[in-house]
Amino acid sequence: MTAQPAHSPGAFDHRMAAPATDDAFLAAALPFLAEGLAAPDEPPPVAIAAPAKLDLLRDALGADAKEVGLVPHTDWYTGSAANAIARAAGHLAAHAGPGGRIHLLMEPVWNGRAGRSPRESAEWIRYEALANLLFAPTATTALCVYDTRTAGSALVAAARRAHPDTGVYEDPVRLAAELDAVPLPPPPADARRLTGEPAPGTVRAWAAGRGLGAADAELFAAAVTEAAALGRVTGALLWGEAPGCVCELTLAHRVDDPLAGFVPPAGPDLEPGQGLWFARQVCAYVDLRDAGGGGMSVRLQYE
């Protein structure tokens, strides 16, 4: 393998490849992994990809394959985009070199959860955009793989806007705001209306009555409680059936931080103001939207 010069330390290097063939995948992946193997003060690079691509890498790497971590992407991407942020942050904390130095080749499951709907795909593009801010302090090098045979042209075009090496990169905050400008479906007319902050027991009992199991109802109620800690809650709506139970909170003031709920806690315990991180880890979707009059809505959908 021929190594390319490693990037300068101290800045997150967020790259993208959009192969349309197996040969194109190898043409992007092999130099990247060689770069990681040659980089000083780094652990071995890791490739997280579809099993068929891992087989291609094993064959092409030959003896070097034992020096590269090969992880099926269905083992890494097991939940939401917010869960993927937590997984990446945890891996860096446990395995990266000084300053977060490591090379990660990453291919989400585009023919699974990540690509199952336009809404789900938008969540992953938001994750890709905000990753530029979340991991900016690290010296991590990431190559995100968008196989056009599974990801599709629309998703690839959107992803290019979230990667600095594509020539069409856009400011992450602006891109996230564009995604948030897409209207959410309105609450149904028969949604249950609550005044003020919903009590955990009320949410738990309602969710159980809508078909969530006891453990899931408890988690959903806890997520709502943590989200409610963002500020004064003036009202709430509950609707849906398991597993898609929804709670929408109305807050008296806005939350302007685009990274709210995405920044991993520094330790095992949540600090004040980090409850939205827990909510994003528990729920499939957490959407913050302007509610008029200086307020904001926070919509949590369990699945």
Secondary structure, DSSP 8 states (H G I E B T S, - for coil): --------TTS-EEEEE--SSHHHHHHHHHHHHHHHHH-TT----EEEE-HHHHHHHHHHHGGGGGGSEEEEHHHH--S-HHHHHHHHHHHHHHH--GGG--EEEE---TTTGGGSSHHHHHHHHHHHHHHHHHTTTS--EEEEE--HHHH-HHHHHHHHTT-TTSS----HHHHHHHHHTS------TT-EEEESS--HHHHHHHHHHTT--HHHHHHHHHHHHHHHTTS-EEEEEEE--TT--EEEEEESS----TTTTTS--SSSS--TT-HHHHHHHHSSEEEEEEEETTEEEEEEE--
